[in-house]
Amino acid sequence: MTQQTLTPAQEAFGVLADHCILCTGCKVDLDRLDEPPECPEAEALYRAWFILWRKEIRR
């Protein structure tokens, strides 16, 4: 079996996903009636991923 190399955007998406799964502020709480608090770290990770993703699809 060969090892698949991830693109920078794929790696950044993995970091974003891991953060959103492990961060208590990012986890979805279905019993919560008000809006969840914003997570600045998740927003920064999303922006970093989006920039890399846009560069990759424009090649």
C-alpha positions in Angstrom: 0.0 0.0 0.0 1.4 3.4 -0.9 1.3 6.4 1.4 -0.9 9.2 0.1 0.6 12.7 0.3 -1.8 15.4 1.4 -1.9 18.8 -0.1 -1.5 21.8 2.1 -5.2 22.5 1.9 -6.1 19.0 2.9 -3.7 19.2 5.9 -5.2 22.6 6.9 -8.7 21.1 6.7 -7.6 18.2 9.0 -6.3 20.7 11.5 -9.6 22.7 11.3 -11.7 19.5 11.7 -9.7 18.3 14.7 -10.0 21.7 16.4 -13.8 21.8 15.8 -14.2 18.3 17.2 -12.1 18.8 20.3 -12.9 22.5 21.1 -15.6 22.7 23.7 -16.9 26.0 22.2 -17.1 24.6 18.7 -19.0 21.3 19.5 -22.6 21.3 18.5 -25.0 21.2 21.5 -28.5 20.4 20.2 -30.0 21.3 23.6 -28.6 24.8 23.4 -31.2 27.4 22.5 -29.0 30.5 22.0 -26.3 31.0 19.5 -23.0 29.2 20.2 -20.1 31.6 21.0 -17.7 32.5 18.2 -14.4 30.8 18.3 -11.6 33.0 17.0 -9.2 30.1 16.6 -11.7 28.2 14.4 -12.3 31.3 12.3 -8.5 31.8 11.8 -8.1 28.1 10.9 -11.0 28.3 8.4 -9.5 31.4 6.7 -6.1 29.7 6.5 -7.7 26.6 4.9 -9.8 28.7 2.5 -6.8 30.6 1.2 -4.9 27.4 0.6 -7.9 25.7 -1.0 -8.5 28.7 -3.4 -4.8 28.6 -4.5 -5.0 24.8 -5.2 -8.2 25.0 -7.3 -6.8 27.8 -9.4 -3.8 25.8 -10.6 
